[in-house]
Amino acid sequence: MGKLIDGKAFANRLCETLAEEVASLKSEKQLTPCIAVVLVGEDPASATYVGAKVKRCEQLGIDSRSHHLDVTTSEEELLSLIDSLNNDPAVHGILVQLPVPKQINSEAVINAISPDKDVDGFHISNVGAMAVGQNNMVPCTPLGSMMLLEDELGDLSGLNAVVVGRSNIVGKPMATLLLQKSCTVTVAHSRTKDLPAVCRGADILVAAVGIPHFVKADWIKEGATVIDVGINRIQDPETGKNRLVGDVDFDAAKDVAGAITPVPGGVGPMTIACLMYNTVAAAKKLSGIA
Ligand SMILES: Nc1nc(=O)c2c([nH]1)NC[C@@H]1CN(c3ccc(C(=O)N[C@@H](CCC(=O)O)C(=O)O)cc3)C=[N+]21
């Protein structure tokens, strides 16, 4: 069986380092990093994620401000809140939990956030900056996935990386970061011809499609490193209970892969740890601290 990549332990270590940095920013620079988390509506999964983010903030000594808006909130009202958070010097990071209700255009909302407070890294100017190698705020899930890959493999230069999925929040930025590390990058998606064969060429396989158990064991090259970005809630056919599974058929894949991230306990905790990392970085940058 391949090695399990313990994202939860890595995230805990990263957060311990960040907690020390926050403590010294407070005592030496009188700076307390602060993130505003905006949740619109009552989606239970979203509420759980927001809760996890706020809890991590508390552990690290980062201030968090939760804004919970009604599901009927208009785009104008949300934009007005973002404007006030942009102009609040005590707020360093702004995160609007996605998805937002259908009357709100998520693109308009994302691009209304000040790029230097955009701790998700979704603002069009942060996306463009990354495309030309001038990384500012890097999206949390790809950033966390890269940390795990470099910890596992060291130098990624020349490796064949296949990213399955082309979303703006994971697939595309992940491909950009892998290219920055001199991987030979293929972005595969629902129209890709012979996807199993494309995946079999991967030294690094990143699954980010949002379909439970989509990537099969016989798509994986022996010894490959597999990063499973999927967070899918399914009903277990045997126990009838709800459980969390990734985009990779983990039980079979773990015997073929050289190393693989589990779900839960893989990329998910890294996403939240990297949100903390981006918040500390934003606080320092906005305060003129290197
Ligand atoms: N603006 C915005 N930014 C986001 O970063 C964002 C978002 N919207 N909308 C929803 C997704 C989802 N997401 C997760 C983060 C951590 C876990 C996580 O820590 N998962 C745990 C398990 C949690 C559980 O048991 O439910 C794990 O994989 O081990 C999951 C999902 C961030 N998202």
Ligand as a Chemical Component Dictionary entry (heavy atoms), coordinates in Angstrom:
data_LIG
# 
_chem_comp.id                   LIG 
_chem_comp.type                 NON-POLYMER 
_chem_comp.pdbx_formal_charge   1 
_chem_comp.three_letter_code    LIG 
# 
loop_
_chem_comp_atom.comp_id 
_chem_comp_atom.atom_id 
_chem_comp_atom.alt_atom_id 
_chem_comp_atom.type_symbol 
_chem_comp_atom.charge 
_chem_comp_atom.model_Cartn_x 
_chem_comp_atom.model_Cartn_y 
_chem_comp_atom.model_Cartn_z 
_chem_comp_atom.pdbx_ordinal 
LIG N1  N1  N 0 -15.250 31.402 -0.651 1  
LIG C1  C1  C 0 -15.078 30.124 -0.386 2  
LIG N2  N2  N 0 -13.855 29.657 -0.033 3  
LIG C2  C2  C 0 -13.669 28.340 0.247  4  
LIG O1  O1  O 0 -12.528 27.918 0.567  5  
LIG C3  C3  C 0 -14.778 27.448 0.184  6  
LIG C4  C4  C 0 -16.019 27.990 -0.186 7  
LIG N3  N3  N 0 -16.140 29.313 -0.474 8  
LIG N4  N4  N 0 -17.112 27.194 -0.271 9  
LIG C5  C5  C 0 -17.066 25.796 0.091  10 
LIG C6  C6  C 0 -15.698 25.199 -0.107 11 
LIG C7  C7  C 0 -15.450 23.913 0.627  12 
LIG N5  N5  N 0 -14.312 24.162 1.481  13 
LIG C8  C8  C 0 -13.797 23.238 2.382  14 
LIG C9  C9  C 0 -12.783 23.533 3.256  15 
LIG C10 C10 C 0 -12.331 22.615 4.186  16 
LIG C11 C11 C 0 -12.881 21.362 4.258  17 
LIG C12 C12 C 0 -12.414 20.400 5.302  18 
LIG O2  O2  O 0 -11.671 20.752 6.188  19 
LIG N6  N6  N 0 -12.838 19.138 5.250  20 
LIG C13 C13 C 0 -12.482 18.118 6.226  21 
LIG C14 C14 C 0 -13.701 17.350 6.724  22 
LIG C15 C15 C 0 -14.837 18.202 7.164  23 
LIG C16 C16 C 0 -16.072 17.394 7.443  24 
LIG O3  O3  O 0 -15.969 16.341 8.081  25 
LIG O4  O4  O 0 -17.167 17.821 7.006  26 
LIG C17 C17 C 0 -11.521 17.115 5.632  27 
LIG O5  O5  O 0 -11.503 17.005 4.384  28 
LIG O6  O6  O 0 -10.839 16.432 6.368  29 
LIG C18 C18 C 0 -13.885 21.027 3.382  30 
LIG C19 C19 C 0 -14.318 21.957 2.443  31 
LIG C20 C20 C 0 -13.931 25.462 1.359  32 
LIG N7  N7  N 1 -14.690 26.106 0.445  33 
# 
loop_
_chem_comp_bond.comp_id 
_chem_comp_bond.atom_id_1 
_chem_comp_bond.atom_id_2 
_chem_comp_bond.value_order 
_chem_comp_bond.pdbx_ordinal 
LIG N1  C1  SING 1  
LIG C1  N2  DOUB 2  
LIG C1  N3  SING 3  
LIG N2  C2  SING 4  
LIG C2  O1  DOUB 5  
LIG C2  C3  SING 6  
LIG C3  C4  DOUB 7  
LIG C3  N7  SING 8  
LIG C4  N3  SING 9  
LIG C4  N4  SING 10 
LIG N4  C5  SING 11 
LIG C5  C6  SING 12 
LIG C6  C7  SING 13 
LIG C6  N7  SING 14 
LIG C7  N5  SING 15 
LIG N5  C8  SING 16 
LIG N5  C20 SING 17 
LIG C8  C9  SING 18 
LIG C8  C19 DOUB 19 
LIG C9  C10 DOUB 20 
LIG C10 C11 SING 21 
LIG C11 C12 SING 22 
LIG C11 C18 DOUB 23 
LIG C12 O2  DOUB 24 
LIG C12 N6  SING 25 
LIG N6  C13 SING 26 
LIG C13 C14 SING 27 
LIG C13 C17 SING 28 
LIG C14 C15 SING 29 
LIG C15 C16 SING 30 
LIG C16 O3  DOUB 31 
LIG C16 O4  SING 32 
LIG C17 O5  DOUB 33 
LIG C17 O6  SING 34 
LIG C18 C19 SING 35 
LIG C20 N7  DOUB 36 
# 
